[in-house]
Amino acid sequence: MRFTKLFIAFGVTALAVFGVAGEEGALKLTGMVNDVRNYTMTGVMQTAAGEAKISGKMTQKVLKVDDNGNITLQDTQNLTIEFGGQEIPPQVTVSVSVLKPDGTLVEVRGDDSSAAAYRMATISIIKLPDFALANDKTWTFDFPADAKTGVVKTHGDYKVLGSEKQHGIDSWKIQMKVTETEGDTPAGTEGTAWLSKKDGSLVKMDGKATNLPIPQAGPVSGTE
């Protein structure tokens, strides 16, 4: 089994909410070159071969900001996996993604830019609305299919559940559910994200994924 693909699957949820501007009006994905966010990650994945427990760190860095607002992010993950009662030595994986100011995906770069990687990135996106966040605000977004990247039609539902302080940071609490609407085994994610009211950065994420299309492992589900 190629466990590096599990690492990528667990990492993509964070990239969609990096550095959202916390100003009045509609939120936009922003950042400055060399901005960095550090995350602690834990998760459990159910595979055809058994249960895999994942733990470790992820560092996310802004590599580039284009004139049109598109932002290039690099995720470096250093994770340990426990599988079948044995611990696999820590592995480092690096993935690069380009996002639009509304958080939607432009491109996946690096060792894994397969259709599976694009699908997993798409179902993890928090699509930013064209209005300011407030309690009980809801919005939806339909991601179109793309034959070039392998993305299938996907639907996202989002809702602001309220505001809370997490790790001492005033945050918006957002419910998300993003699910493919085509295919025999549609993939999806759902969960709760806390975004900093000051700069929109991801403070905390609790979620689960269903039918992740991981090659050589079959559909994989789990929590992070």
Backbone hydrogen bonds in HBPLUS format (Angstrom, degrees):
<---DONOR---> <-ACCEPTOR-->    atom                        ^
c    i                          cat <-CA-CA->   ^        H-A-AA   ^      H-
h    n   atom  resd res      DA  || num        DHA   H-A  angle D-A-AA Bond
n    s   type  num  typ     dist DA aas  dist angle  dist       angle   num
A0005-LYS N   A0002-ARG O   3.21 MM   3  6.03 151.2  2.30 118.7 124.2     1
A0006-LEU N   A0003-PHE O   2.85 MM   3  5.09 131.3  2.09 103.8 117.9     2
A0007-PHE N   A0003-PHE O   3.20 MM   4  6.68 149.2  2.30 149.5 157.9     3
A0008-ILE N   A0004-THR O   3.17 MM   4  6.52 160.3  2.21 149.4 152.9     4
A0009-ALA N   A0005-LYS O   3.05 MM   4  6.19 158.5  2.10 140.9 146.9     5
A0010-PHE N   A0006-LEU O   3.04 MM   4  6.32 149.8  2.14 148.3 155.4     6
A0011-GLY N   A0007-PHE O   3.00 MM   4  6.22 136.3  2.20 144.3 157.0     7
A0011-GLY N   A0008-ILE O   3.09 MM   3  5.05 128.3  2.37  94.8 108.9     8
A0012-VAL N   A0008-ILE O   3.27 MM   4  6.32 145.6  2.39 157.4 161.1     9
A0014-ALA N   A0011-GLY O   3.30 MM   3  6.17 148.8  2.40 124.5 129.4    10
A0017-VAL N   A0014-ALA O   3.33 MM   3  6.13 172.5  2.33 124.7 126.9    11
A0030-THR N   A0019-GLY O   3.01 MM  11  5.33 152.1  2.09 124.6 131.5    12
A0021-ALA N   A0028-LYS O   2.90 MM   7  5.69 163.9  1.92 166.5 163.2    13
A0029-LEU N   A0101-PRO O   2.45 MM  72  4.30 165.2  1.47 135.0 139.7    14
A0035-ASP N   A0032-MET O   2.90 MM   3  5.58 151.7  1.98 147.7 146.5    15
A0034-ASN N   A0062-VAL O   2.86 MM  28  5.12 177.5  1.86 145.4 145.9    16
A0062-VAL N   A0035-ASP O   2.97 MM  27  5.33 153.5  2.04 147.2 154.1    17
A0037-ARG N   A0060-GLN O   2.84 MM  23  5.15 150.0  1.93 146.1 155.3    18
A0060-GLN N   A0037-ARG O   2.81 MM  23  5.15 168.3  1.83 156.8 160.9    19
A0039-TYR N   A0058-MET O   2.78 MM  19  5.09 162.3  1.81 159.7 164.4    20
A0058-MET N   A0039-TYR O   2.90 MM  19  5.09 154.9  1.96 144.1 146.2    21
A0041-MET N   A0056-GLY O   2.84 MM  15  5.35 175.1  1.84 147.6 149.1    22
A0056-GLY N   A0041-MET O   2.93 MM  15  5.35 137.2  2.11 157.6 155.5    23
A0043-GLY N   A0054-ILE O   2.81 MM  11  4.98 142.1  1.96 148.4 145.1    24
A0054-ILE N   A0043-GLY O   2.78 MM  11  4.98 175.4  1.78 147.3 148.6    25
A0044-VAL N   A0223-THR O   3.02 MM 179  5.45 147.2  2.13 138.1 147.1    26
A0223-THR N   A0044-VAL O   2.92 MM 179  5.45 147.9  2.02 148.2 156.6    27
A0045-MET N   A0052-ALA O   2.78 MM   7  5.09 167.6  1.80 154.5 158.6    28
A0052-ALA N   A0045-MET O   2.83 MM   7  5.09 164.5  1.86 153.8 158.5    29
A0046-GLN N   A0221-SER O   2.65 MM 175  5.40 175.4  1.65 173.3 174.6    30
A0221-SER N   A0046-GLN O   3.41 MM 175  5.40 157.5  2.46 144.7 145.5    31
A0047-THR N   A0050-GLY O   2.90 MM   3  5.15 162.5  1.94 144.9 148.4    32
A0050-GLY N   A0047-THR O   3.12 MM   3  5.15 157.3  2.17 102.9 110.0    33
A0053-LYS N   A0082-GLU O   2.95 MM  29  5.04 164.9  1.98 146.3 149.5    34
A0082-GLU N   A0053-LYS O   2.82 MM  29  5.04 155.2  1.88 144.7 152.9    35
A0055-SER N   A0080-THR O   3.02 MM  25  5.44 152.8  2.10 153.2 160.3    36
A0080-THR N   A0055-SER O   2.73 MM  25  5.44 168.9  1.74 170.6 173.2    37
A0057-LYS N   A0078-ASN O   3.10 MM  21  5.38 161.8  2.13 137.3 138.0    38
A0078-ASN N   A0057-LYS O   2.93 MM  21  5.38 165.7  1.95 153.2 157.8    39
A0059-THR N   A0076-THR O   2.88 MM  17  5.22 162.4  1.91 148.5 153.1    40
A0076-THR N   A0059-THR O   2.85 MM  17  5.22 166.9  1.87 155.5 160.0    41
A0061-LYS N   A0074-GLN O   2.92 MM  13  5.23 157.5  1.98 144.5 151.6    42
A0074-GLN N   A0061-LYS O   2.86 MM  13  5.23 160.4  1.90 152.2 158.9    43
A0063-LEU N   A0072-THR O   2.80 MM   9  5.42 161.3  1.84 151.5 156.8    44
A0072-THR N   A0064-LYS O   2.85 MM   8  5.05 169.6  1.86 151.0 153.4    45
A0066-ASP N   A0070-ASN O   2.83 MM   4  5.23 164.1  1.85 159.9 163.5    46
A0069-GLY N   A0066-ASP O   2.98 MM   3  5.22 160.1  2.02 110.9 115.8    47
A0071-ILE N   A0099-LEU O   2.86 MM  28  5.35 156.5  1.92 151.5 158.7    48
A0099-LEU N   A0071-ILE O   2.90 MM  28  5.35 163.1  1.93 149.7 153.6    49
A0073-LEU N   A0097-SER O   2.82 MM  24  5.39 165.9  1.84 165.3 168.6    50
A0097-SER N   A0073-LEU O   2.93 MM  24  5.39 156.8  1.99 151.7 159.3    51
A0075-ASP N   A0095-SER O   2.81 MM  20  5.31 166.7  1.83 164.1 168.0    52
A0095-SER N   A0075-ASP O   2.98 MM  20  5.31 156.3  2.04 147.3 155.1    53
A0077-GLN N   A0093-THR O   2.86 MM  16  5.28 166.5  1.88 159.0 162.9    54
A0093-THR N   A0077-GLN O   2.94 MM  16  5.28 151.7  2.02 144.0 153.2    55
A0079-LEU N   A0091-GLN O   3.21 MM  12  5.79 149.4  2.31 161.3 154.8    56
A0091-GLN N   A0079-LEU O   3.07 MM  12  5.79 157.0  2.12 157.6 158.9    57
A0088-ILE N   A0081-ILE O   2.74 MM   7  5.40 166.5  1.75 170.5 174.9    58
A0083-PHE N   A0086-GLN O   2.75 MM   3  5.35 157.4  1.80 164.1 159.6    59
A0086-GLN N   A0083-PHE O   3.09 MM   3  5.35 163.0  2.12 110.6 115.4    60
A0096-VAL N   A0109-ARG O   3.36 MM  13  5.03 167.7  2.38 138.7 135.1    61
A0109-ARG N   A0096-VAL O   2.70 MM  13  5.03 175.8  1.70 156.9 156.5    62
A0098-VAL N   A0107-GLU O   2.83 MM   9  5.09 157.4  1.89 150.8 153.6    63
A0106-VAL N   A0098-VAL O   2.78 MM   8  5.30 165.0  1.80 158.4 153.7    64
A0107-GLU N   A0098-VAL O   3.34 MM   9  5.09 156.8  2.40 129.7 132.8    65
A0100-LYS N   A0104-THR O   2.84 MM   4  5.42 164.6  1.86 159.9 165.2    66
A0103-GLY N   A0100-LYS O   2.93 MM   3  5.31 161.5  1.96 119.3 122.2    67
A0128-LEU N   A0102-ASP O   2.94 MM  26  5.02 168.0  1.96 150.2 150.6    68
A0118-TYR N   A0114-SER O   3.12 MM   4  6.52 156.8  2.18 149.8 155.7    69
A0119-ARG N   A0115-ALA O   2.90 MM   4  6.15 159.0  1.94 151.7 157.8    70
A0120-MET N   A0116-ALA O   2.93 MM   4  6.12 163.3  1.95 151.1 155.4    71
A0121-ALA N   A0117-ALA O   2.96 MM   4  6.11 154.7  2.02 145.4 152.5    72
A0122-THR N   A0118-TYR O   2.97 MM   4  6.11 158.1  2.02 147.0 152.8    73
A0123-ILE N   A0119-ARG O   3.11 MM   4  6.39 161.3  2.15 153.4 156.9    74
A0124-SER N   A0121-ALA O   3.16 MM   3  5.27 152.6  2.24 102.5 110.8    75
A0125-ILE N   A0122-THR O   3.32 MM   3  5.50 172.2  2.32 111.9 114.1    76
A0137-LYS N   A0134-ALA O   3.14 MM   3  5.67 161.3  2.18 138.9 138.3    77
A0136-ASP N   A0160-VAL O   2.91 MM  24  5.02 143.2  2.05 139.0 143.0    78
A0160-VAL N   A0137-LYS O   2.87 MM  23  5.36 158.7  1.91 156.4 163.5    79
A0139-TRP N   A0158-TYR O   3.06 MM  19  5.41 154.9  2.13 141.6 143.6    80
A0158-TYR N   A0139-TRP O   2.94 MM  19  5.41 153.7  2.01 173.3 171.1    81
A0141-PHE N   A0156-GLY O   2.98 MM  15  5.10 145.6  2.10 139.3 143.0    82
A0156-GLY N   A0141-PHE O   2.77 MM  15  5.10 158.0  1.81 157.8 164.0    83
A0143-PHE N   A0154-THR O   2.71 MM  11  4.95 150.3  1.79 153.0 159.5    84
A0154-THR N   A0143-PHE O   3.05 MM  11  4.95 162.2  2.08 143.4 147.0    85
A0146-ASP N   A0151-VAL O   2.83 MM   5  5.09 164.3  1.85 141.7 141.3    86
A0150-GLY N   A0146-ASP O   2.85 MM   4  5.75 147.8  1.95 155.4 165.9    87
A0181-THR N   A0153-LYS O   2.79 MM  28  5.62 169.9  1.80 143.3 145.4    88
A0155-HIS N   A0179-THR O   2.84 MM  24  5.47 169.1  1.85 153.5 151.6    89
A0179-THR N   A0155-HIS O   2.88 MM  24  5.47 159.4  1.93 157.4 158.4    90
A0157-ASP N   A0177-LYS O   2.82 MM  20  5.24 159.3  1.86 149.1 156.2    91
A0177-LYS N   A0157-ASP O   2.93 MM  20  5.24 141.0  2.08 154.3 159.1    92
A0159-LYS N   A0175-GLN O   2.96 MM  16  5.11 148.2  2.06 145.2 148.9    93
A0175-GLN N   A0159-LYS O   2.71 MM  16  5.11 162.2  1.74 163.1 164.3    94
A0161-LEU N   A0173-LYS O   2.69 MM  12  5.39 149.4  1.78 154.0 163.6    95
A0173-LYS N   A0162-GLY O   2.85 MM  11  5.36 174.6  1.86 148.9 147.2    96
A0164-GLU N   A0171-SER O   2.91 MM   7  5.37 150.7  2.00 146.5 155.7    97
A0171-SER N   A0164-GLU O   2.74 MM   7  5.37 154.3  1.80 155.8 164.8    98
A0166-GLN N   A0169-ILE O   2.95 MM   3  5.18 154.9  2.01 146.5 142.5    99
A0169-ILE N   A0166-GLN O   2.84 MM   3  5.18 158.3  1.88 112.9 120.4   100
A0197-LYS N   A0170-ASP O   2.85 MM  27  5.79 173.1  1.85 149.7 148.1   101
A0172-TRP N   A0195-LEU O   2.75 MM  23  5.15 151.7  1.83 152.4 154.9   102
A0195-LEU N   A0172-TRP O   2.88 MM  23  5.15 153.2  1.95 144.5 151.4   103
A0174-ILE N   A0193-ALA O   2.78 MM  19  5.22 176.4  1.78 164.5 165.7   104
A0193-ALA N   A0174-ILE O   2.85 MM  19  5.22 164.1  1.87 152.5 157.1   105
A0176-MET N   A0191-GLY O   2.98 MM  15  5.57 165.9  2.00 157.0 157.7   106
A0191-GLY N   A0176-MET O   2.98 MM  15  5.57 155.1  2.05 151.9 154.1   107
A0178-VAL N   A0189-THR O   2.87 MM  11  5.45 162.5  1.90 160.3 166.3   108
A0189-THR N   A0178-VAL O   2.90 MM  11  5.45 153.9  1.97 152.4 160.7   109
A0180-GLU N   A0187-ALA O   2.90 MM   7  5.61 170.9  1.91 175.2 178.3   110
A0188-GLY N   A0210-THR O   3.03 MM  22  5.26 148.2  2.13 145.2 148.2   111
A0210-THR N   A0188-GLY O   2.83 MM  22  5.26 160.3  1.86 155.6 157.2   112
A0190-GLU N   A0208-LYS O   3.04 MM  18  5.68 153.6  2.11 158.4 165.2   113
A0208-LYS N   A0190-GLU O   2.89 MM  18  5.68 155.7  1.95 162.9 170.5   114
A0192-THR N   A0206-ASP O   2.82 MM  14  5.41 158.8  1.87 161.5 167.4   115
A0206-ASP N   A0192-THR O   2.99 MM  14  5.41 165.5  2.01 159.5 164.0   116
A0194-TRP N   A0204-LYS O   2.92 MM  10  5.19 165.4  1.94 152.4 152.1   117
A0203-VAL N   A0194-TRP O   2.80 MM   9  5.44 173.3  1.81 163.5 162.7   118
A0196-SER N   A0201-SER O   2.87 MM   5  5.29 167.9  1.88 153.3 155.7   119
A0200-GLY N   A0196-SER O   2.67 MM   4  4.45 135.5  1.87 127.0 136.9   120
A0224-GLU N   A0207-GLY O   2.94 MM  17  5.57 158.0  1.99 149.9 150.3   121
A0209-ALA N   A0222-GLY O   2.79 MM  13  5.40 159.3  1.83 151.0 157.4   122
A0222-GLY N   A0209-ALA O   3.00 MM  13  5.40 157.1  2.05 141.4 144.2   123
A0212-LEU N   A0220-VAL O   2.70 MM   8  4.86 158.5  1.74 147.3 141.9   124
A0214-ILE N   A0212-LEU O   2.93 MM   2  5.76 131.1  2.17 110.7  95.9   125
A0220-VAL N   A0212-LEU O   3.04 MM   8  4.86 152.1  2.12 126.3 135.0   126
A0217-ALA N   A0214-ILE O   3.12 MM   3  5.60 151.1  2.20 136.2 137.1   127
